[in-house]
């Protein structure tokens, strides 16, 4: 069986990178003003942050039904089956939409509810590629990815409260007090949902909290497959800050490799703004 792997740009995989690794990436749409843009097609990271900083109204959307099925139909002319890995169903309806669409493909399209986004979703995509190379069917790949979906964790420190307030996650009063006190929230994504983890008074305290949290996850939740875990750093428009954070993580957790340092997907950046940094971990498929 010839199996194709499809994901969306929430994984952080660019169109160029997708060609290199042998995957297909659906670009996520954004509405900016009254115009529709597509990540990494007619909207670069630089252009996105410029529009965000100038205060333009930006909203996220899910891929159009026709966009998804058109790609599937094209792929199935060359491949026997598809594994489709959208962003977490806890963060978008795009997963549920894809599941409904796949019902018309007689099992040739397997949609994975992987409960992941950004670097952890990217790891799931890389795992799917390697599983396909090792002879697993689309159904078997879906089963593996859903079985290991929650073997991942993300902690994000937000630099500004502006976008959490704008998105309705903070009331104006709480945002005003938080800004006055220079509070930086640390958010977490566990099982695909974005929640508050901690509130800190400085970036250094926030980084320490995140490192302690990810280290605890590795040593408790993921201890049974510790040697299969990978670490990642992600960021929104602050590469230099992310590089320093990566060094601090490597010093604190020297026996787990930091294998990625990628920009957070624009769908996440839209809700937290620039200057944010994150540490994540996920289980990596290793051929037995």
N, C-alpha and C positions, 0 to 999 in steps of 0.2 A: 504494500500500500504506500502511495506517495502522499504524505501529509503536509499541509501548509499550516504555518503558524501566523495568526493575525492578532494584533493588539491595537491599542489606540495611543495617541500621543501623550496621554496622562502618564504613561510609563517612562517618559523622558527620552524614549528612543526616537532619534531624528530620522528623516527619510533617507539620508545618506547612510546612517548607521544600520538602518533596516536592511538595505541592500547588501551591506557587508556581512551581516550575520545570517541573512537568509530568512527574513520575516517580512510581513506586510503591516504597515501602520496606518490606521485611519486618523486623519488630523481632526482634532477637536475644534468645533466652531465657537466663535465669540461674537457677541454683538457689541460694537463700540459706536456709540451715537446711534445712527440708524443703518450702519454698514455691517455686513457680515464678513468676518475674517476667519481664516483657518490656520491653526498653529503650524509653523514651519513650512507653510505654503505661501501665503501672502501676509504673514505676521511673524516677524522674528522676535526673539527674546528682547532684543534692544528696543525695537519699536513698541512692543507691549509695555515695557517699563516706562518708556517716554510718555506714552499715552496715560499710564496710571499716574505718573508724577504730575502731569498737567491737569489732573482732575477729571478726565473724560469718564463718562458713565460706561462701565464695562460689565457685561453679564455673560455668564457661561450658558451653554446649551448642549444638548446631546446630538450626535450625528443624525442626519436625516435618514429615514428608513430606506429611501432609494439609494443613498450613498453607500449604505452597508450592503444591501442585497446586490447592487451592481458590482461591488468588489468581489463578493462571494461568487457570483455567477461567472465572473471573469476568471477567478482562480480555479474554479471547478472544471474549467475547460482543459486545464493542464494537470490538476491534482485530483486524487481520489476523494480526499476528505480534508476538513478544516478544523483546527482547534482555534476558537476565538476567545481571547482573554481581554475583556473590557475592564474598566475601572470598577472598584467595589460597588456592589448593589447598595451598600450603606451610604454612599456618597452621591450616587446618580441613578437615574432610571434607565440609563443606556444599557445596563446589563439585563434588566427585565425585558426591555424592548427586543434585544438580541435573542433572548431565550424564546420569545414568542415567534420571532421571524424564523428561527431555526426549525420550528415545528413543520414547516413546509418543505424541508430539505431531506426528508426520509433518512435521518441519522447521519447524513454526510457532513453536517456542521454541528460540532460539539461546543457549546458555549460554557465557559468556566466561570462560576461565581467564586472568584479567588480572594475576595475581601481585601484587596490590596490596591495601592496607588504608588506612583513615583518609583523610587529605586527598588522597592519590594515587588512591585508589579513587573518591573524590568527583569528582576531575577526570575520570576515565574515564567516570563517569556523565554529567557535563556534556558531554563530548565526544560521547557516544552520542546525547544529546538533539539536539545541533547537527547531527550527521551525519544523523539521521532527518529533521530539518527540511530538510536539503539534498538529500533524496531517496534516500539510501542505504538499501538493503534490510537486514533483520536479519542476513543472512549476510555482507553487505559490512561492516556495522558490527562484527560479531564478528571478521572477518578483520583489520580495521584495529586494533582494540583489542588483539588478541593479537600483532600484528606490532609494536606500539609498547609492549607491556606493560612491558618492562624499561627503558624510557626514563624511569625514575623512581628516586628515592633518598630514604631517610629515615635521619636520625641522631637518637637519643633519649638524653638524659642523665637517669639515674635518681637520684632524691633519697635513696632508702633501699634497703638491701639486703634488707629484711624479706620482700618479696613474691617476689623472685627465689629466696630461700632456701626459702620456703614452697612454691613451684612446682617445686622440685627442680633449678633451674638453677645453684644454688650449694650446696656442702656446708655444714653448720653451722659447721665449722672455718674455712673460707674466709670465710664471711659474718661470723663473729665477728672475725677479723683485719681484714677490710675495714672493718667498723664502727668498730673501735678506731682504725684509721689514717685514718678519715673519707674512705675511697675512694668515688668516685662513678663507676660504670661508664657508658660511652657505648656504646649499642647501635646496631646498624644493621639496616635491612631492605632487602635487595637481592634482587630476584627472589622476594619473598614469604616469605623466611625470616629469623627474628630471631637475630642473632649478636652477639657481643661485638666492638666496634671498638677501644675504648681504655679505660684506667683512669686516672683523674685524681684529684688531691688537693684540688681546689677547683672550685666552680661556674664561676668566671671562666675557669679553664684549660679546663674542659669546653666552655664556650660557644665559646671561641676554636678549640678542636679541631674542633668541629662546623662552624663557619663555614668554616674552612680546607678541611675535607673536602668540603663541598657546593660550594665555589668550585672546587676541583680537578675534581670531577665535571663541572661546567658547562664547564670549559675543556679537558677531555680526553675523557671518555666521550661527552659530549653536544655537542661542539664543532661537529659538522656541521649541527646544527639549534638552535644556541644561541638564535636569535631566537624560537624556538617554546617555550622553557622558561619555566616559572613557578615562583616560590618560595612556600612556605607555612610558617606557624608552627603548631604544635600543642602541647597542654599537658594535664596532668591536674590539675584543681582548683587552678590557680595563675595566674589571668588576669593579675594585675599583673606577675608575673615574666615572663610571655610577652610582654607589651607592651614591656617593657624589651629583651628579646631581639630582638624585631622591629625596634626602632630600631637595635640593633647590627648586625643583618644588613643593613639598608638602607644603613647607613653603609659597610659593608665591600664590599657588592655593589650599587652604585647603579644599574647598568644592567639589572638583572632585577627585575621587579616582584613584591612580596610581595602575592599576591592573596587569600589566605585566612589567617585566624587562628581556628582551630576547636579545640574540645576533642578530645583523642584518644578513639577509640571505647572504650567500657567494657570490651570484650573484651581490649584492650591494657592498660587501666588496672588490670584485675583482676590482671595478672601483674607490674606494675611499681609500683603504688601512686600516691598523689598527689604533687604537687610536681615532677613530671617535665616537661621541656620538650623540644621537638623542632623540627628544621628539615628541610624536605623540598623536593624539586623534582620536576616532572614535565613531560613534553611536552604541550602543548595543541594540540588540533586547530584548524587555521586553514584556512579555505576558500581554495583556490588560485584 
